[in-house]
Amino acid sequence: MTDRLPSDHPSVETVRATLARRGRTRSRLELPADDRFPLTTVRLVLDGDTYHGRIERSREEGVEITGAYDNPRLAREHDGEDRLEAWRAESKIDYGRSVLVDAVESGFLYGVREPGERVVYDAVESPDEGLAAIARDLDDG
């Protein structure tokens, strides 16, 4: 059985991020550069659905998640429908506004929500590094 963690659980770290435009039709989350956000492909939960995003260096001092996609390959290539942009449009959040990013498991699983909203996440453990490397190799092949 999968554990469930609410966004206000003590083990979930929450930071404010800025929802910004990336190009004409894509969104990005501007985040602080710290250990909670290593440069990697991660799982990203939006309204209960899990997607994949890429944490990358921003042009400014921080890091950013550059969209939410259906699988890790699409996230790395920024290809396909940007589910983060669809979530932004459906939520009617303007660019430049703050959203909350929950680090459910740093470097692996994050959730994005509107300020004041409480959500519950399915806590999934990240694979060990050996299995993660094999999965990346298979995904690239």
PEWO-V350194 format. One record per helix or strand of 3 or more residues. SS is the DSSP state (2 for helix, 1 for strand). FROM is the first residue (numbers start at 1). TO is the last residue. If there is no record, write none. Layout:
BEGIN
ss	from	to
SS	FROM	TO
SS	FROM	TO
END
This chain:
BEGIN
ss	from	to
1	3	6
1	13	22
1	26	31
1	41	46
1	49	57
1	63	65
2	72	77
2	83	91
1	98	105
1	109	113
1	120	123
2	129	140
END
